């Protein structure tokens, strides 16, 4: 299959590279490297084709991050394409940029593109796009954005409104725009000088809160004992803006709790300096998602919140809720990474009793073991092969120093096995051209799987990447994706080129499944292991290292969301 501009752009949006290789994305995109390449690709795309790509990608919820597609959007608006195409993409800006976080990110890359081309400020096209975005926002939506945060990526609403010369009348009434131009302290001082005393504002807050409470009660939906997920108030009156300003400046925990309760604020809408107060966290924990609790587990332990029975009960109730676990679609490997990053390796017995109690490790270990089978199924028919060679088993991963190779590989494979209907898991044997099959069933537990691998005394394997395809050709079962989990793909790969592997995959696609994919997951390496074709889509993806997005990458590639 020919590798066209559309395929390359979609690939870049998903994995941040024009090659079929994913390496953990962090920091800014290398504008100097990718700008000339993307400009050439954008010239080959008309407005209709580009809009289809951006609509699909920007509405995707499982992206690694949104930097890449928004950078592509900024490049297209700056490229020398047909003016009608550019106008078409500019008019779609309010629909594609879904919130102010995306807007700030777009502005950051638009400015970097200008700087790379020795220009200052924003281009006229960018300014028109930003203006149209603000014009499309309702006053209540703008107040809600202010409630969430004041700015990010080096920009605030105040700076953008001034840079693009946007007047108050363009985006709503003066009381809507005013908060963008003043700090919280300035807003409070202005309220005092205008006659709004603290008691007067408090009365307004109480009045607003009563109506908000009644609305929330009507809208709330109970779900069989689930932790209630209340919606924050979006109808922000001037008094509400003053109360949130007070929340951002106060150090009084009781005052903070009152404001949070009155306006149904969520965890990510409250300043971090208030998280140390148990009274505040008692209100915020029920608003947190499953993954938020996991990622903040260390901080909760450090602030001694687990010593508070109420807070511990709230956390435990949330984490034991299988519906929330399924809703956040957390693969067990993500749970394991979070657990091991708490400085725990292999066995909690190696920790001091005080540390085990502080981190509540028995609870986390139990929840991890029970998490298998709780993530969403994809319907994929999978052929998974693992290198369980003895000398690699305990080697730590590059970006998770407390997580061993074998434990990570087994958690990933076993997670798919427990959820998907058709998954076969194999391992390379001492024999060069044969694979052994894991004797798993649906009742086996992850600890039993690790014990079985310890019993196998495999000291050396050939790890030829074509063997899984060769053996699959002999089986009755047809597969959608081949996943090989290896320390490094440099072994068993002649000439460090994808050409040999792609020939065998082409044969399988021709005879058995024309949509079959091949994925190489290297857990001990952070750079590519082979050269890939520049002109042909070989249906191979190489993932270097393990992170929270690994399973999403596997699923999106196997489901043909990108090539």
MARKOLMI-667651 format. One record per residue (C-alpha): chain; residue in three letters; x, z, y; residue number from 1. Coordinates in steps of 0.1 Angstrom, whole numbers, plus 5000, padded with zeros to 4 digits. Each point is the difference from the previous one (the first is absolute). Layout:
N
NODE  cadena  residuo     u     w     v  num
NODE       A      ala     X     Z     Y  NUM
...
This chain:
563
NODE  cadena  residuo     u     w     v  num
NODE       A      unk  5000  5000  5000    1
NODE       A      unk  5013  4990  5034    2
NODE       A      unk  5010  5028  5024    3
NODE       A      unk  4981  4991  5032    4
NODE       A      unk  4998  5017  5034    5
NODE       A      unk  4968  5018  4992    6
NODE       A      unk  5015  5016  4968    7
NODE       A      unk  5031  5010  5018    8
NODE       A      unk  4981  5016  5029    9
NODE       A      unk  4977  5020  4976   10
NODE       A      unk  5031  5011  4981   11
NODE       A      unk  5016  5012  5031   12
NODE       A      unk  4969  5019  5011   13
NODE       A      unk  4999  5019  4967   14
NODE       A      unk  5037  5007  4992   15
NODE       A      unk  5018  4994  5032   16
NODE       A      unk  5022  4972  4986   17
NODE       A      unk  4999  4963  4996   18
NODE       A      unk  5016  5004  4966   19
NODE       A      unk  4980  5015  4971   20
NODE       A      unk  5019  5033  5003   21
NODE       A      unk  4986  5033  5013   22
NODE       A      unk  5024  5026  5013   23
NODE       A      unk  4987  5032  5015   24
NODE       A      unk  4988  4992  5035   25
NODE       A      unk  5011  5023  5028   26
NODE       A      unk  5007  4997  5037   27
NODE       A      unk  4994  4969  5021   28
NODE       A      unk  4998  4965  4987   29
NODE       A      unk  5033  4981  5006   30
NODE       A      unk  4986  4977  5028   31
NODE       A      unk  5033  4981  5004   32
NODE       A      unk  5000  4991  4963   33
NODE       A      unk  4963  4991  4995   34
NODE       A      unk  4988  4986  5033   35
NODE       A      unk  5016  4965  4996   36
NODE       A      unk  4988  4998  4964   37
NODE       A      unk  4965  5011  5008   38
NODE       A      unk  4997  4977  5030   39
NODE       A      unk  5007  4970  4977   40
NODE       A      unk  4974  5011  4976   41
NODE       A      unk  4974  5006  5027   42
NODE       A      unk  5005  4964  5013   43
NODE       A      unk  4988  4988  4966   44
NODE       A      unk  4968  5020  5002   45
NODE       A      unk  4969  4989  5020   46
NODE       A      unk  4976  5026  5015   47
NODE       A      unk  4976  4999  4971   48
NODE       A      unk  5026  5006  4973   49
NODE       A      unk  5017  5027  5021   50
NODE       A      unk  4967  5018  5006   51
NODE       A      unk  4992  5001  4963   52
NODE       A      unk  5034  5016  4992   53
NODE       A      unk  4998  5026  5028   54
NODE       A      unk  4963  5009  4992   55
NODE       A      unk  5008  5006  4964   56
NODE       A      unk  5032  5020  5006   57
NODE       A      unk  4990  5020  5030   58
NODE       A      unk  4968  5012  4982   59
NODE       A      unk  5021  5010  4969   60
NODE       A      unk  5000  5037  4994   61
NODE       A      unk  5030  5001  4975   62
NODE       A      unk  5027  4985  5022   63
NODE       A      unk  5034  5017  5000   64
NODE       A      unk  4997  5001  5038   65
NODE       A      unk  4984  4980  5028   66
NODE       A      unk  5032  4990  5018   67
NODE       A      unk  5006  4967  4982   68
NODE       A      unk  4965  4984  5004   69
NODE       A      unk  4998  5011  5037   70
NODE       A      unk  5035  4987  5006   71
NODE       A      unk  4989  4966  4985   72
NODE       A      unk  4971  5001  5024   73
NODE       A      unk  5022  5007  5030   74
NODE       A      unk  5024  4972  4989   75
NODE       A      unk  4972  4974  4997   76
NODE       A      unk  4987  5008  5035   77
NODE       A      unk  5035  4995  5013   78
NODE       A      unk  5008  4969  4980   79
NODE       A      unk  4999  4964  5013   80
NODE       A      unk  4969  4989  4982   81
NODE       A      unk  4970  4980  5012   82
NODE       A      unk  4985  5018  5030   83
NODE       A      unk  4965  4997  4984   84
NODE       A      unk  5013  5019  4969   85
NODE       A      unk  5015  5027  5021   86
NODE       A      unk  4968  5004  5020   87
NODE       A      unk  4980  5003  4968   88
NODE       A      unk  5023  5028  4987   89
NODE       A      unk  4999  5018  5034   90
NODE       A      unk  4962  5000  5000   91
NODE       A      unk  5000  5016  4965   92
NODE       A      unk  5023  5028  5013   93
NODE       A      unk  4972  5027  5005   94
NODE       A      unk  4986  4993  4965   95
NODE       A      unk  5034  5001  4982   96
NODE       A      unk  5016  5029  5018   97
NODE       A      unk  4978  5028  4986   98
NODE       A      unk  5012  5030  5020   99
NODE       A      unk  5023  5011  5028  100
NODE       A      unk  5027  5009  4974  101
NODE       A      unk  5002  4963  4991  102
NODE       A      unk  4999  4991  5037  103
NODE       A      unk  5030  5022  5008  104
NODE       A      unk  5019  4986  4970  105
NODE       A      unk  4992  4964  5011  106
NODE       A      unk  5013  5008  5035  107
NODE       A      unk  5032  5014  4986  108
NODE       A      unk  5008  4968  4981  109
NODE       A      unk  4988  4977  5028  110
NODE       A      unk  5025  5018  5023  111
NODE       A      unk  5028  4997  4974  112
NODE       A      unk  4993  4963  4997  113
NODE       A      unk  5002  4996  5037  114
NODE       A      unk  5033  5020  5002  115
NODE       A      unk  5015  4979  4972  116
NODE       A      unk  4992  4969  5021  117
NODE       A      unk  5015  5015  5031  118
NODE       A      unk  4967  5005  5017  119
NODE       A      unk  4984  5030  5017  120
NODE       A      unk  4965  5014  4996  121
NODE       A      unk  4971  4985  4981  122
NODE       A      unk  4992  4963  4999  123
NODE       A      unk  4968  4987  5016  124
NODE       A      unk  4984  4995  4966  125
NODE       A      unk  5008  5035  4990  126
NODE       A      unk  4986  5015  5032  127
NODE       A      unk  4967  4980  4996  128
NODE       A      unk  4998  5011  4963  129
NODE       A      unk  5004  5037  5010  130
NODE       A      unk  4975  4997  5029  131
NODE       A      unk  4974  4984  4976  132
NODE       A      unk  5005  5029  4976  133
NODE       A      unk  4993  5026  5026  134
NODE       A      unk  4970  4980  5012  135
NODE       A      unk  4986  5000  4965  136
NODE       A      unk  5001  5038  4997  137
NODE       A      unk  4970  5022  5008  138
NODE       A      unk  5004  5031  5022  139
NODE       A      unk  4994  5022  4970  140
NODE       A      unk  5026  4982  4979  141
NODE       A      unk  5025  5005  5028  142
NODE       A      unk  4993  5037  5002  143
NODE       A      unk  5004  5002  4962  144
NODE       A      unk  5034  4984  5002  145
NODE       A      unk  5010  5025  5027  146
NODE       A      unk  4988  5028  4977  147
NODE       A      unk  5022  4988  4971  148
NODE       A      unk  5033  4997  5020  149
NODE       A      unk  5014  4991  5034  150
NODE       A      unk  5024  4972  4987  151
NODE       A      unk  5026  4989  4975  152
NODE       A      unk  5028  4975  4994  153
NODE       A      unk  5012  5006  5035  154
NODE       A      unk  4967  4991  5017  155
NODE       A      unk  4970  5018  5014  156
NODE       A      unk  4967  4986  5013  157
NODE       A      unk  5011  5009  5035  158
NODE       A      unk  5032  4978  4998  159
NODE       A      unk  4981  4971  4984  160
NODE       A      unk  4972  5000  5026  161
NODE       A      unk  5026  5000  5028  162
NODE       A      unk  5022  4973  4984  163
NODE       A      unk  4971  4977  4994  164
NODE       A      unk  4984  5008  5035  165
NODE       A      unk  4967  5010  4984  166
NODE       A      unk  4976  5016  5024  167
NODE       A      unk  4976  5029  4993  168
NODE       A      unk  4970  4977  5002  169
NODE       A      unk  5013  4979  4972  170
NODE       A      unk  4998  5026  4973  171
NODE       A      unk  4973  5024  5012  172
NODE       A      unk  4992  5027  5025  173
NODE       A      unk  5026  5020  5019  174
NODE       A      unk  4994  5031  4979  175
NODE       A      unk  5008  4980  4969  176
NODE       A      unk  5033  4987  5013  177
NODE       A      unk  5012  5031  5018  178
NODE       A      unk  5013  5019  4970  179
NODE       A      unk  5024  4971  4993  180
NODE       A      unk  5017  5005  5033  181
NODE       A      unk  5004  5038  5000  182
NODE       A      unk  5017  5026  4978  183
NODE       A      unk  4979  5027  4984  184
NODE       A      unk  5014  5026  5025  185
NODE       A      unk  4991  4977  5030  186
NODE       A      unk  4964  4995  4986  187
NODE       A      unk  4995  5038  4998  188
NODE       A      unk  5014  5006  5035  189
NODE       A      unk  4978  4972  5014  190
NODE       A      unk  4969  5016  4983  191
NODE       A      unk  5009  5034  5016  192
NODE       A      unk  5004  4986  5035  193
NODE       A      unk  4967  4980  4997  194
NODE       A      unk  4981  5032  4993  195
NODE       A      unk  4998  4998  4962  196
NODE       A      unk  5011  5035  4991  197
NODE       A      unk  5009  5010  4965  198
NODE       A      unk  4966  5017  4995  199
NODE       A      unk  4982  4969  5013  200
NODE       A      unk  5019  4977  4977  201
NODE       A      unk  4994  5024  4971  202
NODE       A      unk  4963  4999  5006  203
NODE       A      unk  5001  4962  4998  204
NODE       A      unk  5020  5002  4968  205
NODE       A      unk  4975  5023  4984  206
NODE       A      unk  4971  4977  5010  207
NODE       A      unk  5017  4969  4987  208
NODE       A      unk  5009  5019  4968  209
NODE       A      unk  4965  5010  4992  210
NODE       A      unk  4988  4963  5001  211
NODE       A      unk  5031  4989  4980  212
NODE       A      unk  4994  5027  4974  213
NODE       A      unk  4964  4988  4995  214
NODE       A      unk  5012  4964  4997  215
NODE       A      unk  5026  5009  4975  216
NODE       A      unk  4975  5020  4979  217
NODE       A      unk  4978  4969  4998  218
NODE       A      unk  5028  4977  4991  219
NODE       A      unk  5018  5023  4976  220
NODE       A      unk  4998  4991  4963  221
NODE       A      unk  5006  5026  4973  222
NODE       A      unk  5017  4986  4968  223
NODE       A      unk  4997  5025  4972  224
NODE       A      unk  5022  5027  5014  225
NODE       A      unk  5025  4976  5016  226
NODE       A      unk  5020  5012  5030  227
NODE       A      unk  4980  4989  5030  228
NODE       A      unk  5016  4972  5021  229
NODE       A      unk  4984  5004  5034  230
NODE       A      unk  5002  4972  5026  231
NODE       A      unk  5016  5008  5034  232
NODE       A      unk  4979  4997  5031  233
NODE       A      unk  5004  4965  5015  234
NODE       A      unk  4976  5005  5029  235
NODE       A      unk  5026  5016  5023  236
NODE       A      unk  4986  5014  5032  237
NODE       A      unk  5022  5009  5030  238
NODE       A      unk  4997  5037  4989  239
NODE       A      unk  5012  4991  4965  240
NODE       A      unk  5030  4982  5014  241
NODE       A      unk  5009  5031  5020  242
NODE       A      unk  4996  5022  4968  243
NODE       A      unk  5023  4977  4980  244
NODE       A      unk  5025  5001  5029  245
NODE       A      unk  4998  5038  4997  246
NODE       A      unk  5006  4998  4963  247
NODE       A      unk  5031  4979  5004  248
NODE       A      unk  5015  5026  5025  249
NODE       A      unk  4988  5033  4986  250
NODE       A      unk  5019  5024  4977  251
NODE       A      unk  4969  5022  4995  252
NODE       A      unk  4989  4996  4964  253
NODE       A      unk  4965  5013  5006  254
NODE       A      unk  4994  4976  5029  255
NODE       A      unk  5013  4972  4978  256
NODE       A      unk  4977  5008  4971  257
NODE       A      unk  4970  5001  5023  258
NODE       A      unk  5008  4965  5014  259
NODE       A      unk  5008  4985  4966  260
NODE       A      unk  4967  5013  4986  261
NODE       A      unk  4979  4989  5030  262
NODE       A      unk  5012  4964  4999  263
NODE       A      unk  5006  4996  4963  264
NODE       A      unk  5036  4991  5004  265
NODE       A      unk  5020  4989  4970  266
NODE       A      unk  5035  5009  4988  267
NODE       A      unk  5017  4970  5016  268
NODE       A      unk  4983  5006  5033  269
NODE       A      unk  5014  5035  5006  270
NODE       A      unk  5035  5007  5014  271
NODE       A      unk  5025  5009  4974  272
NODE       A      unk  5011  5032  5018  273
NODE       A      unk  4966  5015  4990  274
NODE       A      unk  5005  4995  4962  275
NODE       A      unk  5019  5033  4996  276
NODE       A      unk  4969  5020  5007  277
NODE       A      unk  4979  5008  4968  278
NODE       A      unk  4968  5002  5021  279
NODE       A      unk  5006  4964  5011  280
NODE       A      unk  5009  4987  4965  281
NODE       A      unk  4969  5016  4986  282
NODE       A      unk  4979  4976  5021  283
NODE       A      unk  5023  4970  4995  284
NODE       A      unk  5007  5000  4963  285
NODE       A      unk  4965  4988  4991  286
NODE       A      unk  5005  4970  5022  287
NODE       A      unk  5032  4989  4983  288
NODE       A      unk  5003  4973  4975  289
NODE       A      unk  5015  5005  4965  290
NODE       A      unk  5033  4983  5009  291
NODE       A      unk  5002  5020  5033  292
NODE       A      unk  4999  5032  4981  293
NODE       A      unk  5027  4988  4976  294
NODE       A      unk  5023  4988  5028  295
NODE       A      unk  4996  5032  5020  296
NODE       A      unk  5004  5023  4969  297
NODE       A      unk  5036  5010  5010  298
NODE       A      unk  4990  5009  5036  299
NODE       A      unk  4970  5019  4988  300
NODE       A      unk  5023  5020  4977  301
NODE       A      unk  5026  5005  5027  302
NODE       A      unk  4974  5014  5024  303
NODE       A      unk  4989  5025  4973  304
NODE       A      unk  4965  4986  4999  305
NODE       A      unk  4998  5002  4962  306
NODE       A      unk  5002  5038  5003  307
NODE       A      unk  4966  4999  5017  308
NODE       A      unk  4974  5000  4972  309
NODE       A      unk  4975  4980  5021  310
NODE       A      unk  5024  4972  5008  311
NODE       A      unk  5013  4999  4964  312
NODE       A      unk  4965  4997  4987  313
NODE       A      unk  4992  4972  5025  314
NODE       A      unk  5031  4980  4989  315
NODE       A      unk  4993  5006  4963  316
NODE       A      unk  4964  4990  5003  317
NODE       A      unk  5010  4968  5018  318
NODE       A      unk  5027  4990  4975  319
NODE       A      unk  4978  5007  4970  320
NODE       A      unk  4974  4976  5013  321
NODE       A      unk  5003  4969  4978  322
NODE       A      unk  4978  4980  5023  323
NODE       A      unk  5023  5005  5029  324
NODE       A      unk  5030  4991  4978  325
NODE       A      unk  4983  4968  4989  326
NODE       A      unk  4989  4992  5036  327
NODE       A      unk  5036  5001  5013  328
NODE       A      unk  5010  4980  4969  329
NODE       A      unk  5032  5021  4993  330
NODE       A      unk  5020  4988  4971  331
NODE       A      unk  5017  5028  4980  332
NODE       A      unk  5034  4987  5010  333
NODE       A      unk  4992  5008  5037  334
NODE       A      unk  4990  5035  4989  335
NODE       A      unk  5033  5004  4981  336
NODE       A      unk  5021  4988  5030  337
NODE       A      unk  4983  5025  5023  338
NODE       A      unk  5006  5028  4974  339
NODE       A      unk  5036  4992  4994  340
NODE       A      unk  5008  4997  5037  341
NODE       A      unk  4992  5037  5002  342
NODE       A      unk  5035  5005  4985  343
NODE       A      unk  4988  5003  4964  344
NODE       A      unk  5017  4982  4972  345
NODE       A      unk  4986  4996  4965  346
NODE       A      unk  4991  5036  4993  347
NODE       A      unk  4985  5027  5023  348
NODE       A      unk  5019  5026  4979  349
NODE       A      unk  5032  4990  5019  350
NODE       A      unk  4985  5014  5032  351
NODE       A      unk  4999  5037  5011  352
NODE       A      unk  4967  5017  4993  353
NODE       A      unk  4996  5006  5038  354
NODE       A      unk  5004  4962  5007  355
NODE       A      unk  4976  4991  4972  356
NODE       A      unk  4974  5023  5014  357
NODE       A      unk  5005  4989  5036  358
NODE       A      unk  4995  4963  4991  359
NODE       A      unk  4973  5006  4974  360
NODE       A      unk  5018  4978  4976  361
NODE       A      unk  4979  5008  4969  362
NODE       A      unk  4969  4988  5018  363
NODE       A      unk  5018  4968  5011  364
NODE       A      unk  5013  4993  4965  365
NODE       A      unk  4965  5005  4986  366
NODE       A      unk  4985  4977  5026  367
NODE       A      unk  5027  4973  4993  368
NODE       A      unk  4993  5000  4963  369
NODE       A      unk  4962  4998  5006  370
NODE       A      unk  5004  4971  5025  371
NODE       A      unk  5007  4974  4974  372
NODE       A      unk  4970  4977  4998  373
NODE       A      unk  4985  5010  5033  374
NODE       A      unk  5013  4970  5021  375
NODE       A      unk  4980  4968  5003  376
NODE       A      unk  5003  4974  4973  377
NODE       A      unk  5010  4964  5008  378
NODE       A      unk  4988  4983  4969  379
NODE       A      unk  5035  4986  4993  380
NODE       A      unk  5013  4993  4965  381
NODE       A      unk  5035  5014  5002  382
NODE       A      unk  5032  4997  4979  383
NODE       A      unk  5023  5028  5010  384
NODE       A      unk  5036  5003  4988  385
NODE       A      unk  5023  5030  5007  386
NODE       A      unk  5037  5005  4996  387
NODE       A      unk  5003  5035  4984  388
NODE       A      unk  5037  4998  4994  389
NODE       A      unk  5014  5035  4996  390
NODE       A      unk  5026  5000  5027  391
NODE       A      unk  4974  4990  5027  392
NODE       A      unk  4973  5025  4993  393
NODE       A      unk  5012  5028  5023  394
NODE       A      unk  5014  4978  5028  395
NODE       A      unk  4984  5008  5033  396
NODE       A      unk  4982  4974  5021  397
NODE       A      unk  5017  4988  5032  398
NODE       A      unk  4972  5012  5023  399
NODE       A      unk  4987  5029  4979  400
NODE       A      unk  5031  5020  4990  401
NODE       A      unk  4980  5025  4980  402
NODE       A      unk  4981  4975  4979  403
NODE       A      unk  5016  4986  4968  404
NODE       A      unk  4998  4964  4989  405
NODE       A      unk  4982  5006  4967  406
NODE       A      unk  4974  5024  5014  407
NODE       A      unk  4992  4975  5028  408
NODE       A      unk  4998  4970  4976  409
NODE       A      unk  4977  5018  4976  410
NODE       A      unk  4977  5013  5027  411
NODE       A      unk  4996  4965  5014  412
NODE       A      unk  4994  4984  4966  413
NODE       A      unk  4978  5028  4986  414
NODE       A      unk  4979  5000  5032  415
NODE       A      unk  4991  4963  4994  416
NODE       A      unk  4995  5007  4963  417
NODE       A      unk  4975  5028  5006  418
NODE       A      unk  4979  4980  5024  419
NODE       A      unk  5001  4963  4992  420
NODE       A      unk  4982  4988  4969  421
NODE       A      unk  5027  4976  4987  422
NODE       A      unk  5035  5013  5004  423
NODE       A      unk  5028  4998  4974  424
NODE       A      unk  5032  5019  5007  425
NODE       A      unk  5033  4991  4983  426
NODE       A      unk  5037  5010  5002  427
NODE       A      unk  5032  4981  4994  428
NODE       A      unk  5016  5008  4966  429
NODE       A      unk  5036  4997  4988  430
NODE       A      unk  4990  4967  4986  431
NODE       A      unk  5006  4973  5026  432
NODE       A      unk  4968  4980  4996  433
NODE       A      unk  4975  5027  4989  434
NODE       A      unk  4978  5025  5018  435
NODE       A      unk  4986  5033  4987  436
NODE       A      unk  4964  5009  5009  437
NODE       A      unk  4991  5035  5013  438
NODE       A      unk  4977  5017  4975  439
NODE       A      unk  4976  5012  5027  440
NODE       A      unk  4963  5006  4998  441
NODE       A      unk  4975  5012  5026  442
NODE       A      unk  5003  5036  4989  443
NODE       A      unk  5038  5003  5004  444
NODE       A      unk  5014  5020  5030  445
NODE       A      unk  5029  4992  5023  446
NODE       A      unk  5022  5028  4986  447
NODE       A      unk  4995  4986  4965  448
NODE       A      unk  5011  4966  5012  449
NODE       A      unk  5032  5014  5014  450
NODE       A      unk  5007  5019  4968  451
NODE       A      unk  4996  4968  4980  452
NODE       A      unk  5026  4983  5022  453
NODE       A      unk  5024  5029  4995  454
NODE       A      unk  4997  4996  4962  455
NODE       A      unk  5010  4963  5003  456
NODE       A      unk  5038  4998  5000  457
NODE       A      unk  5005  4966  5017  458
NODE       A      unk  5035  4999  5012  459
NODE       A      unk  5003  4964  5011  460
NODE       A      unk  4976  4971  5007  461
NODE       A      unk  5005  4964  5009  462
NODE       A      unk  4971  5002  5026  463
NODE       A      unk  4995  4963  5000  464
NODE       A      unk  4971  4993  5025  465
NODE       A      unk  4987  4970  4980  466
NODE       A      unk  4993  5021  4968  467
NODE       A      unk  4966  5014  5012  468
NODE       A      unk  4988  4964  5005  469
NODE       A      unk  5014  4988  4967  470
NODE       A      unk  4983  5028  4981  471
NODE       A      unk  4967  4996  5019  472
NODE       A      unk  4999  4963  4989  473
NODE       A      unk  4997  5013  4964  474
NODE       A      unk  4971  5024  5007  475
NODE       A      unk  4963  4992  5000  476
NODE       A      unk  4995  5021  5032  477
NODE       A      unk  5003  4980  5033  478
NODE       A      unk  5015  5017  5030  479
NODE       A      unk  4995  4996  5038  480
NODE       A      unk  5032  5017  5010  481
NODE       A      unk  5034  5010  4985  482
NODE       A      unk  5014  5032  5014  483
NODE       A      unk  5036  5009  4991  484
NODE       A      unk  5013  5034  5012  485
NODE       A      unk  5038  5001  4999  486
NODE       A      unk  5029  5018  5017  487
NODE       A      unk  5013  4967  5014  488
NODE       A      unk  4991  4964  4992  489
NODE       A      unk  5037  4989  5003  490
NODE       A      unk  5002  5004  4962  491
NODE       A      unk  4985  4975  4976  492
NODE       A      unk  4998  4974  5027  493
NODE       A      unk  5023  4970  4996  494
NODE       A      unk  5017  4988  5032  495
NODE       A      unk  4979  5024  5022  496
NODE       A      unk  4975  4972  5005  497
NODE       A      unk  4962  4999  4996  498
NODE       A      unk  5001  4965  4986  499
NODE       A      unk  5004  5010  4963  500
NODE       A      unk  4973  5027  5002  501
NODE       A      unk  4976  4977  5018  502
NODE       A      unk  5003  4973  4973  503
NODE       A      unk  4987  5024  4973  504
NODE       A      unk  4973  5013  5023  505
NODE       A      unk  4989  4964  5007  506
NODE       A      unk  4997  4994  4962  507
NODE       A      unk  4977  5031  4997  508
NODE       A      unk  4979  4989  5030  509
NODE       A      unk  4997  4965  4985  510
NODE       A      unk  4990  5011  4965  511
NODE       A      unk  4983  5034  5004  512
NODE       A      unk  4990  5010  5036  513
NODE       A      unk  5005  4977  5031  514
NODE       A      unk  4998  5030  5023  515
NODE       A      unk  5025  5023  4983  516
NODE       A      unk  5025  5019  5022  517
NODE       A      unk  5034  5017  4993  518
NODE       A      unk  5010  5032  5019  519
NODE       A      unk  5034  5016  4998  520
NODE       A      unk  5001  5037  5011  521
NODE       A      unk  5036  5012  5006  522
NODE       A      unk  4999  5038  5004  523
NODE       A      unk  5038  5006  5006  524
NODE       A      unk  5007  4971  5024  525
NODE       A      unk  4992  4992  5036  526
NODE       A      unk  5011  4964  5002  527
NODE       A      unk  4990  4967  4982  528
NODE       A      unk  5015  4992  4967  529
NODE       A      unk  4997  4962  4999  530
NODE       A      unk  4995  4968  5021  531
NODE       A      unk  4965  4985  5003  532
NODE       A      unk  4988  4965  5008  533
NODE       A      unk  4994  4991  5036  534
NODE       A      unk  4976  4972  4993  535
NODE       A      unk  4980  5011  4970  536
NODE       A      unk  4977  5029  4993  537
NODE       A      unk  5014  5014  4967  538
NODE       A      unk  4973  5028  4997  539
NODE       A      unk  5027  5026  4997  540
NODE       A      unk  5002  5032  5021  541
NODE       A      unk  5029  5024  5001  542
NODE       A      unk  4994  5035  5013  543
NODE       A      unk  5031  5020  5008  544
NODE       A      unk  4995  5038  5000  545
NODE       A      unk  4969  5021  4997  546
NODE       A      unk  4977  5011  5028  547
NODE       A      unk  4963  5008  5007  548
NODE       A      unk  4992  4963  5002  549
NODE       A      unk  5014  4989  4967  550
NODE       A      unk  4967  4999  4981  551
NODE       A      unk  4983  4982  5029  552
NODE       A      unk  5027  4973  5000  553
NODE       A      unk  4997  4996  4962  554
NODE       A      unk  4962  4997  5002  555
NODE       A      unk  4999  4977  5031  556
NODE       A      unk  5026  4976  4985  557
NODE       A      unk  4983  5000  4965  558
NODE       A      unk  4966  4993  5016  559
NODE       A      unk  5015  4971  5019  560
NODE       A      unk  4996  5014  5035  561
NODE       A      unk  5034  4986  5008  562
NODE       A      unk  5026  4979  4981  563
